[in-house]
Amino acid sequence: MVRARPLVVTLVLSLGSAGVPGIAIVSSVAVFSALDLPIAAVVLLIPINTISDMARTLNNATCAAVSAAIVARKEGQLDDSVFDKEEENKTWQAKPKQVRQ
């Protein structure tokens, strides 16, 4: 039961926190207090929260785009010619900077 308690607490908190920006700190405080851990340690998580929040957003946006492409392909609405055509310039080259005289 001792090992199951942290799992149950984090599972219950994660169900209501998906998609809410900045909720990681609030959830951390709830988990720390439910597991009788010092809540003052959550202060160390605040600087990391911004970076992890960006990573969660990137993950959500990527999953949404991939899911939309999969559904569109299954439904026959994905235009594969967009992905199959050759690029005109395969290598990117910087244009020389013009110097005014």
C-alpha positions, -999 to 999 in steps of 0.1 A, spaced: 0 0 0 29 23 7 41 20 -29 6 24 -44 -1 57 -25 21 80 -47 8 63 -78 -28 68 -69 -23 104 -58 -4 114 -90 -29 96 -112 -59 114 -97 -42 148 -99 -30 142 -135 -66 135 -147 -77 171 -141 -45 189 -150 -40 181 -187 -39 211 -209 -39 237 -180 -8 259 -183 12 263 -151 -7 236 -132 25 216 -125 33 237 -94 -2 234 -80 -1 196 -86 33 193 -71 21 210 -39 -8 187 -37 14 156 -42 40 168 -17 14 175 10 -4 142 3 28 122 7 40 142 38 69 157 20 82 192 27 62 216 5 92 241 6 110 218 -19 84 229 -45 102 262 -47 131 244 -65 107 233 -92 95 268 -101 124 277 -125 121 243 -142 84 247 -146 87 271 -175 109 249 -195 89 218 -189 57 237 -197 72 246 -231 81 209 -236 45 198 -228 31 224 -252 54 212 -280 44 176 -273 7 185 -274 10 204 -306 30 177 -323 6 150 -312 -23 170 -325 -7 176 -359 3 139 -363 -32 127 -352 -48 151 -378 -26 138 -405 -33 101 -396 -71 107 -396 -69 127 -429 -50 99 -445 -74 72 -433 -104 93 -445 -87 98 -479 -85 136 -475 -47 140 -473 -32 155 -504 0 133 -508 11 154 -538 22 181 -514 46 157 -498 58 139 -530 69 169 -551 105 178 -554 118 209 -539 131 235 -563 162 244 -542 174 214 -523 202 233 -506 197 265 -489 222 292 -497 224 326 -483 222 355 -507 253 376 -508 249 408 -490 249 439 -512 272 466 -500 262 502 -507 289 524 -521 
